[in-house]
Amino acid sequence: MIEVRPFGALGHADHGWLNARHHFSFANYYDPARMGWGAIRVWNDDEIAAKQGFPPHPHKDMEIITYVRTGAISHRDSLGNQGRTPGGDVQVMSAGTGIQHAEFNLEDELTTLFQIWIIPDSAGGEPGWGQRAFPKADRAGQWVTLASGATGDGDALPIRADAKVLGATLKEGETLDYETDPARHLYLVPATGAITIDGVRASARDGVAITGLERFSITAVEESELVLVDAR
């Protein structure tokens, strides 16, 4: 199954400083048919105005992955962690037994990002935060694992879930395959560009829900930047 969820059909909330699109039910956007996809609970497409952001707020029992597309996001939490994650890089927060954090765009420009929430394999655990640079050049024509709950995934940021977050960049006309277990739930979003997945077209910031396939092929209609989550 390959189901495209067009960007224009996503849940939408414009708070002035925050222009958010919701791939799944979140906050005031509720769709009983889109409560998540497997262990993927949230995928928000956020545009955060310069010098604006989320004041301190709590989280618990969730793996929260932030993929920064442009600009940068600055993080500070109740454990004393703090850092700035620029465009193309990734931060991960394991909420565990509970953590409070704030996220602000301290830049002089708009920041755009995907925030992805994945349900952990079990509740509890020590909360934590981390970030890492992932140069786009390293993702050219191939998948790079950005965050993973599996051992042996190299420099991927660790998460406490049977899931992987991957990134790739494709030139126009280039094709990239992906193999998985048909029982798993995959969600693919082109951050930029346009692609076909086994012939099904998706444009920038559309969501593509995939399950029941052992293998599929992605071809770039335009130069594209891809983010993929493979979850139980």
PLY file of the C-alpha trace (Angstrom):
ply
format ascii 1.0
element vertex 232
property float x
property float y
property float z
element edge 231
property int vertex1
property int vertex2
end_header
0.00 0.00 0.00
1.23 3.46 -0.95
-1.01 6.33 0.14
-0.10 9.94 -0.62
-1.34 12.58 1.82
-1.06 15.93 -0.01
0.48 18.84 1.86
-2.62 20.95 1.26
-4.82 18.33 2.96
-2.80 18.19 6.19
-4.06 19.62 9.46
-3.20 23.32 9.71
-2.73 25.80 12.54
-1.37 29.32 12.03
-0.44 30.95 15.33
1.34 33.90 13.74
4.80 33.05 15.07
4.22 29.36 14.25
2.72 28.05 11.03
2.22 24.31 11.52
1.00 21.45 9.36
0.06 18.18 11.04
0.34 14.85 9.21
-1.46 13.18 12.13
-3.93 14.33 14.79
-2.28 16.89 17.04
-3.49 19.67 19.36
-6.70 21.11 17.88
-6.45 19.03 14.71
-8.30 15.75 15.15
-8.92 13.08 12.53
-9.78 9.62 13.91
-8.42 8.07 10.69
-5.03 9.74 11.27
-4.08 9.11 14.88
-0.65 7.87 13.83
0.99 5.29 11.62
2.27 2.26 13.51
4.55 3.61 16.25
4.74 7.01 14.53
2.45 9.28 16.54
3.28 12.80 15.29
4.84 14.36 12.21
4.61 18.14 12.31
5.86 20.44 9.56
6.68 23.66 11.43
7.65 27.14 10.27
8.90 29.21 13.24
9.31 32.96 12.93
12.60 34.65 13.78
13.20 35.21 17.52
10.16 33.07 18.41
9.67 29.58 19.81
8.17 27.16 22.29
8.48 28.17 25.98
9.33 25.49 28.58
6.89 22.58 28.50
6.97 18.93 29.62
7.13 15.62 27.76
7.02 12.02 28.95
7.37 8.58 27.33
8.04 9.73 23.76
10.98 9.72 21.36
11.08 13.16 19.71
13.21 13.65 16.61
13.69 17.12 15.12
14.92 17.34 11.53
15.85 20.95 10.82
15.31 21.92 7.18
16.37 25.56 7.17
17.49 28.06 9.80
18.28 26.60 13.22
16.57 25.58 16.46
18.06 26.20 19.92
17.26 23.75 22.71
17.44 24.03 26.49
16.07 21.46 28.97
15.63 20.67 32.66
18.67 18.35 32.62
20.97 21.25 31.76
21.38 20.28 28.09
21.52 23.08 25.58
22.51 23.36 21.95
21.81 24.81 18.53
20.84 22.50 15.64
21.18 24.11 12.16
19.54 23.17 8.87
20.29 19.64 7.67
21.12 18.38 11.16
19.11 16.39 13.69
18.37 16.43 17.41
16.74 13.68 19.47
15.07 13.89 22.87
14.09 10.75 24.78
11.45 12.03 27.18
11.50 8.89 29.35
10.21 9.43 32.88
9.81 13.15 32.18
11.69 16.18 30.91
10.91 19.86 30.41
12.41 21.75 27.49
12.18 24.94 25.45
12.90 25.33 21.74
13.47 28.72 20.13
14.42 30.08 16.74
17.05 32.59 17.84
18.02 33.35 14.24
17.20 36.41 12.15
15.39 34.24 9.62
12.51 31.76 9.46
13.32 28.26 10.71
11.59 25.25 9.14
11.66 21.75 10.54
9.99 18.38 10.83
9.24 17.24 14.37
8.58 13.50 14.57
7.28 11.68 17.65
7.70 7.90 17.93
6.14 5.82 20.69
8.93 4.06 22.64
9.04 0.29 23.05
8.44 0.65 26.81
7.56 3.42 29.23
10.06 5.05 31.57
13.80 5.26 31.33
16.23 8.07 31.94
15.43 11.14 29.81
18.11 12.47 27.51
18.97 14.72 24.56
21.52 14.71 21.78
22.29 16.24 18.41
24.51 15.49 15.44
25.53 16.99 12.11
24.58 14.97 9.02
26.17 16.56 5.93
23.86 16.35 2.94
26.79 15.37 0.74
27.04 12.10 2.67
23.41 11.33 1.77
23.81 11.84 -1.97
22.15 8.92 -3.74
22.00 6.78 -0.62
20.20 6.33 2.67
21.92 7.52 5.83
20.44 6.48 9.18
19.92 9.61 11.28
18.31 8.07 14.37
17.77 4.42 15.27
16.70 2.05 17.98
18.87 -0.73 16.55
22.41 -1.52 17.57
25.11 -1.28 14.94
23.69 1.74 13.14
26.95 3.63 13.24
26.72 7.29 14.12
22.92 7.43 14.18
21.40 9.16 17.21
19.94 6.52 19.56
16.21 6.24 20.23
14.28 3.80 22.43
11.98 2.47 19.76
11.94 -0.21 17.09
12.30 2.44 14.41
14.75 4.21 12.14
14.82 7.72 10.74
16.71 7.96 7.45
17.66 10.70 5.03
18.75 10.80 1.40
19.22 13.32 -1.40
18.55 12.51 -5.05
19.41 14.29 -8.27
16.74 14.62 -10.93
16.23 11.24 -12.59
18.12 9.32 -9.92
16.51 6.20 -8.37
16.95 4.78 -4.87
15.51 1.51 -3.54
14.45 0.59 -0.02
13.87 -2.88 1.45
11.81 -3.55 4.58
9.49 -6.00 6.33
5.96 -5.79 4.85
4.52 -5.71 8.38
6.25 -2.43 9.21
4.88 1.09 8.85
6.88 3.56 6.78
6.27 7.25 6.32
8.16 9.23 3.70
8.19 13.01 3.20
10.14 14.86 0.50
11.44 17.96 2.28
12.11 19.43 -1.16
11.55 18.36 -4.75
9.18 15.80 -6.22
9.42 12.02 -6.51
7.60 8.90 -7.60
7.34 5.83 -5.37
6.75 2.80 -7.59
5.17 5.22 -10.03
3.04 7.10 -7.46
3.92 10.81 -7.44
4.53 12.89 -4.29
5.54 16.54 -4.15
7.47 18.53 -1.57
6.09 18.16 1.98
3.46 15.59 0.98
3.31 12.56 3.27
3.49 9.03 1.89
2.25 6.16 4.08
3.67 2.78 3.05
3.06 -0.74 4.34
2.76 -4.27 2.98
5.79 -3.94 0.71
9.13 -5.74 0.81
10.78 -3.30 -1.56
9.99 -0.07 -3.38
11.79 2.34 -5.68
11.94 6.11 -5.42
12.76 8.17 -8.49
13.41 11.90 -8.30
11.26 13.91 -10.70
13.19 16.94 -9.42
16.25 17.21 -7.20
14.88 16.04 -3.84
15.68 15.77 -0.14
13.98 12.83 1.56
13.14 11.92 5.15
11.88 8.40 5.87
10.74 6.72 9.09
10.60 2.90 9.25
8.72 1.81 12.38
6.99 -1.17 13.86
0 1
1 2
2 3
3 4
4 5
5 6
6 7
7 8
8 9
9 10
10 11
11 12
12 13
13 14
14 15
15 16
16 17
17 18
18 19
19 20
20 21
21 22
22 23
23 24
24 25
25 26
26 27
27 28
28 29
29 30
30 31
31 32
32 33
33 34
34 35
35 36
36 37
37 38
38 39
39 40
40 41
41 42
42 43
43 44
44 45
45 46
46 47
47 48
48 49
49 50
50 51
51 52
52 53
53 54
54 55
55 56
56 57
57 58
58 59
59 60
60 61
61 62
62 63
63 64
64 65
65 66
66 67
67 68
68 69
69 70
70 71
71 72
72 73
73 74
74 75
75 76
76 77
77 78
78 79
79 80
80 81
81 82
82 83
83 84
84 85
85 86
86 87
87 88
88 89
89 90
90 91
91 92
92 93
93 94
94 95
95 96
96 97
97 98
98 99
99 100
100 101
101 102
102 103
103 104
104 105
105 106
106 107
107 108
108 109
109 110
110 111
111 112
112 113
113 114
114 115
115 116
116 117
117 118
118 119
119 120
120 121
121 122
122 123
123 124
124 125
125 126
126 127
127 128
128 129
129 130
130 131
131 132
132 133
133 134
134 135
135 136
136 137
137 138
138 139
139 140
140 141
141 142
142 143
143 144
144 145
145 146
146 147
147 148
148 149
149 150
150 151
151 152
152 153
153 154
154 155
155 156
156 157
157 158
158 159
159 160
160 161
161 162
162 163
163 164
164 165
165 166
166 167
167 168
168 169
169 170
170 171
171 172
172 173
173 174
174 175
175 176
176 177
177 178
178 179
179 180
180 181
181 182
182 183
183 184
184 185
185 186
186 187
187 188
188 189
189 190
190 191
191 192
192 193
193 194
194 195
195 196
196 197
197 198
198 199
199 200
200 201
201 202
202 203
203 204
204 205
205 206
206 207
207 208
208 209
209 210
210 211
211 212
212 213
213 214
214 215
215 216
216 217
217 218
218 219
219 220
220 221
221 222
222 223
223 224
224 225
225 226
226 227
227 228
228 229
229 230
230 231
